[in-house]
């Protein structure tokens, strides 16, 4: 018995409703029966409820209306007041303006993921980036420097 090889020509025999495709291979010069291979799709069933909404799509749609955009800004400010009160962090400065990480990134000319890494103190930005952030947030460079300096533990 020989396996299908590069010179084998597949023949589609049938397609089932589950998107599985049956193919028959006959190797050149073979006198035995053709190989039949069933190709299955790798689709996974969704674990989300049927009426679930993607949060990114929802927020993007909400931002398109003045009322929705204002509600998002108010929500960010509420989070700043209730969870970041007295905190000197980049997230606190950003939320006080009512901005998402994505909005600060747009204002600074960088990516949302970069702002996220800055907020987690994973990276150390260049001085020019600190100046751009300070200008965008309307705060002194020293405030951004303090916000980006991880707390010392002794």
ABEGO torsion letter per residue (X at the ends): XBBBBAABBBBBABBBAAGBBBBBBBBBGBABBBBBBBBBBABBBBABBAABBBAAAAAAAAAABAAAAAAAAAAAAAAAAAAABGBBBAAAAAAAAGBBAAAAAAAAGBBAAAAAAAAAGABBBBAAAAAAAAAAAGBBAAAAAAAABBBBBX
